[in-house]
Amino acid sequence: MQVIKYNKNEMWLMMDQEKQKCRLRDLRENHNLTQREMALEFNMSQTGYSKYETGENDIPTSILIKAAMFFDTSIDYLVGLTDEKRPYKRSLHWR
């Protein structure tokens, strides 16, 4: 008999990564932007950006911040911690 081990933290992380790549792609597509346009916005290659959407590479914090500000949402929404798109109230020193 095969025993399947379940680790809720790993399962949550996998679900979180799936939401993360889908949300970034969905936000981009909802704004009628190409991966190339996003890559230019984030000062990177289209291939590098594409790897964020496919989940091949983790999204660095600096890109998450830029994406949240660009799409006017929260990092929590981008990474799947909340389903609320509305961003938090930002400090005055953020632009």
Chimera marker file (.cmm) of the C-alpha trace (Angstrom):
<marker_set name="trace">
<marker id="1" x="0.000" y="0.000" z="0.000" r="1" g="1" b="0" radius="0.5"/>
<marker id="2" x="1.341" y="3.433" z="-0.974" r="1" g="1" b="0" radius="0.5"/>
<marker id="3" x="1.256" y="6.160" z="1.644" r="1" g="1" b="0" radius="0.5"/>
<marker id="4" x="0.685" y="9.693" z="0.391" r="1" g="1" b="0" radius="0.5"/>
<marker id="5" x="2.089" y="12.358" z="2.672" r="1" g="1" b="0" radius="0.5"/>
<marker id="6" x="0.271" y="15.659" z="2.773" r="1" g="1" b="0" radius="0.5"/>
<marker id="7" x="2.022" y="18.813" z="3.842" r="1" g="1" b="0" radius="0.5"/>
<marker id="8" x="-0.463" y="21.670" z="4.036" r="1" g="1" b="0" radius="0.5"/>
<marker id="9" x="2.310" y="24.292" z="3.863" r="1" g="1" b="0" radius="0.5"/>
<marker id="10" x="3.692" y="22.877" z="0.614" r="1" g="1" b="0" radius="0.5"/>
<marker id="11" x="0.184" y="22.504" z="-0.833" r="1" g="1" b="0" radius="0.5"/>
<marker id="12" x="-0.599" y="26.120" z="0.072" r="1" g="1" b="0" radius="0.5"/>
<marker id="13" x="2.651" y="27.239" z="-1.554" r="1" g="1" b="0" radius="0.5"/>
<marker id="14" x="1.832" y="25.373" z="-4.769" r="1" g="1" b="0" radius="0.5"/>
<marker id="15" x="-1.668" y="26.876" z="-4.866" r="1" g="1" b="0" radius="0.5"/>
<marker id="16" x="-0.181" y="30.296" z="-4.137" r="1" g="1" b="0" radius="0.5"/>
<marker id="17" x="2.305" y="30.028" z="-7.025" r="1" g="1" b="0" radius="0.5"/>
<marker id="18" x="-0.477" y="28.996" z="-9.387" r="1" g="1" b="0" radius="0.5"/>
<marker id="19" x="-2.584" y="32.003" z="-8.407" r="1" g="1" b="0" radius="0.5"/>
<marker id="20" x="0.448" y="34.275" z="-8.672" r="1" g="1" b="0" radius="0.5"/>
<marker id="21" x="1.265" y="33.416" z="-12.269" r="1" g="1" b="0" radius="0.5"/>
<marker id="22" x="-2.407" y="33.490" z="-13.300" r="1" g="1" b="0" radius="0.5"/>
<marker id="23" x="-3.067" y="36.825" z="-11.662" r="1" g="1" b="0" radius="0.5"/>
<marker id="24" x="-0.076" y="38.506" z="-13.254" r="1" g="1" b="0" radius="0.5"/>
<marker id="25" x="-1.105" y="37.171" z="-16.679" r="1" g="1" b="0" radius="0.5"/>
<marker id="26" x="-4.768" y="38.047" z="-16.167" r="1" g="1" b="0" radius="0.5"/>
<marker id="27" x="-3.983" y="41.606" z="-15.091" r="1" g="1" b="0" radius="0.5"/>
<marker id="28" x="-1.710" y="42.060" z="-18.101" r="1" g="1" b="0" radius="0.5"/>
<marker id="29" x="-4.305" y="40.683" z="-20.503" r="1" g="1" b="0" radius="0.5"/>
<marker id="30" x="-7.126" y="42.728" z="-18.928" r="1" g="1" b="0" radius="0.5"/>
<marker id="31" x="-5.061" y="45.848" z="-19.683" r="1" g="1" b="0" radius="0.5"/>
<marker id="32" x="-4.497" y="44.656" z="-23.276" r="1" g="1" b="0" radius="0.5"/>
<marker id="33" x="-0.733" y="44.543" z="-22.804" r="1" g="1" b="0" radius="0.5"/>
<marker id="34" x="1.774" y="42.141" z="-24.318" r="1" g="1" b="0" radius="0.5"/>
<marker id="35" x="4.526" y="40.383" z="-22.411" r="1" g="1" b="0" radius="0.5"/>
<marker id="36" x="6.993" y="42.554" z="-24.326" r="1" g="1" b="0" radius="0.5"/>
<marker id="37" x="5.277" y="45.738" z="-23.117" r="1" g="1" b="0" radius="0.5"/>
<marker id="38" x="5.394" y="44.484" z="-19.528" r="1" g="1" b="0" radius="0.5"/>
<marker id="39" x="9.041" y="43.536" z="-19.906" r="1" g="1" b="0" radius="0.5"/>
<marker id="40" x="9.822" y="47.068" z="-21.099" r="1" g="1" b="0" radius="0.5"/>
<marker id="41" x="7.915" y="48.511" z="-18.127" r="1" g="1" b="0" radius="0.5"/>
<marker id="42" x="9.977" y="46.379" z="-15.751" r="1" g="1" b="0" radius="0.5"/>
<marker id="43" x="13.235" y="46.967" z="-17.667" r="1" g="1" b="0" radius="0.5"/>
<marker id="44" x="13.821" y="43.312" z="-18.473" r="1" g="1" b="0" radius="0.5"/>
<marker id="45" x="13.672" y="40.852" z="-21.362" r="1" g="1" b="0" radius="0.5"/>
<marker id="46" x="10.395" y="39.423" z="-22.630" r="1" g="1" b="0" radius="0.5"/>
<marker id="47" x="11.741" y="35.936" z="-21.915" r="1" g="1" b="0" radius="0.5"/>
<marker id="48" x="12.487" y="36.880" z="-18.309" r="1" g="1" b="0" radius="0.5"/>
<marker id="49" x="9.009" y="38.308" z="-17.845" r="1" g="1" b="0" radius="0.5"/>
<marker id="50" x="7.438" y="35.260" z="-19.492" r="1" g="1" b="0" radius="0.5"/>
<marker id="51" x="9.107" y="33.011" z="-16.911" r="1" g="1" b="0" radius="0.5"/>
<marker id="52" x="7.216" y="34.854" z="-14.153" r="1" g="1" b="0" radius="0.5"/>
<marker id="53" x="3.883" y="34.160" z="-15.835" r="1" g="1" b="0" radius="0.5"/>
<marker id="54" x="4.674" y="30.496" z="-16.409" r="1" g="1" b="0" radius="0.5"/>
<marker id="55" x="5.971" y="30.046" z="-12.854" r="1" g="1" b="0" radius="0.5"/>
<marker id="56" x="9.391" y="28.969" z="-14.096" r="1" g="1" b="0" radius="0.5"/>
<marker id="57" x="10.965" y="31.791" z="-12.042" r="1" g="1" b="0" radius="0.5"/>
<marker id="58" x="9.792" y="33.301" z="-8.775" r="1" g="1" b="0" radius="0.5"/>
<marker id="59" x="8.895" y="36.975" z="-9.007" r="1" g="1" b="0" radius="0.5"/>
<marker id="60" x="11.367" y="39.144" z="-7.062" r="1" g="1" b="0" radius="0.5"/>
<marker id="61" x="9.987" y="41.563" z="-4.488" r="1" g="1" b="0" radius="0.5"/>
<marker id="62" x="11.064" y="44.570" z="-6.559" r="1" g="1" b="0" radius="0.5"/>
<marker id="63" x="8.975" y="43.350" z="-9.516" r="1" g="1" b="0" radius="0.5"/>
<marker id="64" x="6.009" y="42.549" z="-7.262" r="1" g="1" b="0" radius="0.5"/>
<marker id="65" x="6.119" y="46.127" z="-5.946" r="1" g="1" b="0" radius="0.5"/>
<marker id="66" x="6.308" y="47.566" z="-9.466" r="1" g="1" b="0" radius="0.5"/>
<marker id="67" x="3.489" y="45.319" z="-10.673" r="1" g="1" b="0" radius="0.5"/>
<marker id="68" x="1.255" y="46.201" z="-7.725" r="1" g="1" b="0" radius="0.5"/>
<marker id="69" x="1.793" y="49.901" z="-8.323" r="1" g="1" b="0" radius="0.5"/>
<marker id="70" x="1.419" y="49.564" z="-12.111" r="1" g="1" b="0" radius="0.5"/>
<marker id="71" x="-1.865" y="47.641" z="-11.858" r="1" g="1" b="0" radius="0.5"/>
<marker id="72" x="-3.070" y="49.585" z="-8.782" r="1" g="1" b="0" radius="0.5"/>
<marker id="73" x="-3.483" y="46.497" z="-6.640" r="1" g="1" b="0" radius="0.5"/>
<marker id="74" x="-1.756" y="44.925" z="-3.635" r="1" g="1" b="0" radius="0.5"/>
<marker id="75" x="1.106" y="42.476" z="-3.512" r="1" g="1" b="0" radius="0.5"/>
<marker id="76" x="-1.155" y="40.240" z="-1.427" r="1" g="1" b="0" radius="0.5"/>
<marker id="77" x="-3.542" y="40.054" z="-4.389" r="1" g="1" b="0" radius="0.5"/>
<marker id="78" x="-0.708" y="39.324" z="-6.835" r="1" g="1" b="0" radius="0.5"/>
<marker id="79" x="0.620" y="36.433" z="-4.747" r="1" g="1" b="0" radius="0.5"/>
<marker id="80" x="-2.797" y="34.983" z="-3.944" r="1" g="1" b="0" radius="0.5"/>
<marker id="81" x="-3.107" y="35.889" z="-0.262" r="1" g="1" b="0" radius="0.5"/>
<marker id="82" x="-6.339" y="37.771" z="-0.890" r="1" g="1" b="0" radius="0.5"/>
<marker id="83" x="-8.994" y="37.939" z="-3.578" r="1" g="1" b="0" radius="0.5"/>
<marker id="84" x="-9.486" y="41.674" z="-2.967" r="1" g="1" b="0" radius="0.5"/>
<marker id="85" x="-8.014" y="43.601" z="-5.915" r="1" g="1" b="0" radius="0.5"/>
<marker id="86" x="-8.279" y="46.989" z="-4.243" r="1" g="1" b="0" radius="0.5"/>
<marker id="87" x="-4.871" y="48.147" z="-2.986" r="1" g="1" b="0" radius="0.5"/>
<marker id="88" x="-4.103" y="49.160" z="0.561" r="1" g="1" b="0" radius="0.5"/>
<marker id="89" x="-3.770" y="52.818" z="1.381" r="1" g="1" b="0" radius="0.5"/>
<marker id="90" x="-0.138" y="53.673" z="0.628" r="1" g="1" b="0" radius="0.5"/>
<marker id="91" x="2.190" y="55.901" z="2.601" r="1" g="1" b="0" radius="0.5"/>
<marker id="92" x="2.656" y="59.435" z="1.301" r="1" g="1" b="0" radius="0.5"/>
<marker id="93" x="6.256" y="58.793" z="0.234" r="1" g="1" b="0" radius="0.5"/>
<marker id="94" x="5.211" y="56.139" z="-2.326" r="1" g="1" b="0" radius="0.5"/>
<marker id="95" x="4.382" y="57.363" z="-5.809" r="1" g="1" b="0" radius="0.5"/>
<link id1="1" id2="2" r="1" g="1" b="0" radius="0.2"/>
<link id1="2" id2="3" r="1" g="1" b="0" radius="0.2"/>
<link id1="3" id2="4" r="1" g="1" b="0" radius="0.2"/>
<link id1="4" id2="5" r="1" g="1" b="0" radius="0.2"/>
<link id1="5" id2="6" r="1" g="1" b="0" radius="0.2"/>
<link id1="6" id2="7" r="1" g="1" b="0" radius="0.2"/>
<link id1="7" id2="8" r="1" g="1" b="0" radius="0.2"/>
<link id1="8" id2="9" r="1" g="1" b="0" radius="0.2"/>
<link id1="9" id2="10" r="1" g="1" b="0" radius="0.2"/>
<link id1="10" id2="11" r="1" g="1" b="0" radius="0.2"/>
<link id1="11" id2="12" r="1" g="1" b="0" radius="0.2"/>
<link id1="12" id2="13" r="1" g="1" b="0" radius="0.2"/>
<link id1="13" id2="14" r="1" g="1" b="0" radius="0.2"/>
<link id1="14" id2="15" r="1" g="1" b="0" radius="0.2"/>
<link id1="15" id2="16" r="1" g="1" b="0" radius="0.2"/>
<link id1="16" id2="17" r="1" g="1" b="0" radius="0.2"/>
<link id1="17" id2="18" r="1" g="1" b="0" radius="0.2"/>
<link id1="18" id2="19" r="1" g="1" b="0" radius="0.2"/>
<link id1="19" id2="20" r="1" g="1" b="0" radius="0.2"/>
<link id1="20" id2="21" r="1" g="1" b="0" radius="0.2"/>
<link id1="21" id2="22" r="1" g="1" b="0" radius="0.2"/>
<link id1="22" id2="23" r="1" g="1" b="0" radius="0.2"/>
<link id1="23" id2="24" r="1" g="1" b="0" radius="0.2"/>
<link id1="24" id2="25" r="1" g="1" b="0" radius="0.2"/>
<link id1="25" id2="26" r="1" g="1" b="0" radius="0.2"/>
<link id1="26" id2="27" r="1" g="1" b="0" radius="0.2"/>
<link id1="27" id2="28" r="1" g="1" b="0" radius="0.2"/>
<link id1="28" id2="29" r="1" g="1" b="0" radius="0.2"/>
<link id1="29" id2="30" r="1" g="1" b="0" radius="0.2"/>
<link id1="30" id2="31" r="1" g="1" b="0" radius="0.2"/>
<link id1="31" id2="32" r="1" g="1" b="0" radius="0.2"/>
<link id1="32" id2="33" r="1" g="1" b="0" radius="0.2"/>
<link id1="33" id2="34" r="1" g="1" b="0" radius="0.2"/>
<link id1="34" id2="35" r="1" g="1" b="0" radius="0.2"/>
<link id1="35" id2="36" r="1" g="1" b="0" radius="0.2"/>
<link id1="36" id2="37" r="1" g="1" b="0" radius="0.2"/>
<link id1="37" id2="38" r="1" g="1" b="0" radius="0.2"/>
<link id1="38" id2="39" r="1" g="1" b="0" radius="0.2"/>
<link id1="39" id2="40" r="1" g="1" b="0" radius="0.2"/>
<link id1="40" id2="41" r="1" g="1" b="0" radius="0.2"/>
<link id1="41" id2="42" r="1" g="1" b="0" radius="0.2"/>
<link id1="42" id2="43" r="1" g="1" b="0" radius="0.2"/>
<link id1="43" id2="44" r="1" g="1" b="0" radius="0.2"/>
<link id1="44" id2="45" r="1" g="1" b="0" radius="0.2"/>
<link id1="45" id2="46" r="1" g="1" b="0" radius="0.2"/>
<link id1="46" id2="47" r="1" g="1" b="0" radius="0.2"/>
<link id1="47" id2="48" r="1" g="1" b="0" radius="0.2"/>
<link id1="48" id2="49" r="1" g="1" b="0" radius="0.2"/>
<link id1="49" id2="50" r="1" g="1" b="0" radius="0.2"/>
<link id1="50" id2="51" r="1" g="1" b="0" radius="0.2"/>
<link id1="51" id2="52" r="1" g="1" b="0" radius="0.2"/>
<link id1="52" id2="53" r="1" g="1" b="0" radius="0.2"/>
<link id1="53" id2="54" r="1" g="1" b="0" radius="0.2"/>
<link id1="54" id2="55" r="1" g="1" b="0" radius="0.2"/>
<link id1="55" id2="56" r="1" g="1" b="0" radius="0.2"/>
<link id1="56" id2="57" r="1" g="1" b="0" radius="0.2"/>
<link id1="57" id2="58" r="1" g="1" b="0" radius="0.2"/>
<link id1="58" id2="59" r="1" g="1" b="0" radius="0.2"/>
<link id1="59" id2="60" r="1" g="1" b="0" radius="0.2"/>
<link id1="60" id2="61" r="1" g="1" b="0" radius="0.2"/>
<link id1="61" id2="62" r="1" g="1" b="0" radius="0.2"/>
<link id1="62" id2="63" r="1" g="1" b="0" radius="0.2"/>
<link id1="63" id2="64" r="1" g="1" b="0" radius="0.2"/>
<link id1="64" id2="65" r="1" g="1" b="0" radius="0.2"/>
<link id1="65" id2="66" r="1" g="1" b="0" radius="0.2"/>
<link id1="66" id2="67" r="1" g="1" b="0" radius="0.2"/>
<link id1="67" id2="68" r="1" g="1" b="0" radius="0.2"/>
<link id1="68" id2="69" r="1" g="1" b="0" radius="0.2"/>
<link id1="69" id2="70" r="1" g="1" b="0" radius="0.2"/>
<link id1="70" id2="71" r="1" g="1" b="0" radius="0.2"/>
<link id1="71" id2="72" r="1" g="1" b="0" radius="0.2"/>
<link id1="72" id2="73" r="1" g="1" b="0" radius="0.2"/>
<link id1="73" id2="74" r="1" g="1" b="0" radius="0.2"/>
<link id1="74" id2="75" r="1" g="1" b="0" radius="0.2"/>
<link id1="75" id2="76" r="1" g="1" b="0" radius="0.2"/>
<link id1="76" id2="77" r="1" g="1" b="0" radius="0.2"/>
<link id1="77" id2="78" r="1" g="1" b="0" radius="0.2"/>
<link id1="78" id2="79" r="1" g="1" b="0" radius="0.2"/>
<link id1="79" id2="80" r="1" g="1" b="0" radius="0.2"/>
<link id1="80" id2="81" r="1" g="1" b="0" radius="0.2"/>
<link id1="81" id2="82" r="1" g="1" b="0" radius="0.2"/>
<link id1="82" id2="83" r="1" g="1" b="0" radius="0.2"/>
<link id1="83" id2="84" r="1" g="1" b="0" radius="0.2"/>
<link id1="84" id2="85" r="1" g="1" b="0" radius="0.2"/>
<link id1="85" id2="86" r="1" g="1" b="0" radius="0.2"/>
<link id1="86" id2="87" r="1" g="1" b="0" radius="0.2"/>
<link id1="87" id2="88" r="1" g="1" b="0" radius="0.2"/>
<link id1="88" id2="89" r="1" g="1" b="0" radius="0.2"/>
<link id1="89" id2="90" r="1" g="1" b="0" radius="0.2"/>
<link id1="90" id2="91" r="1" g="1" b="0" radius="0.2"/>
<link id1="91" id2="92" r="1" g="1" b="0" radius="0.2"/>
<link id1="92" id2="93" r="1" g="1" b="0" radius="0.2"/>
<link id1="93" id2="94" r="1" g="1" b="0" radius="0.2"/>
<link id1="94" id2="95" r="1" g="1" b="0" radius="0.2"/>
</marker_set>
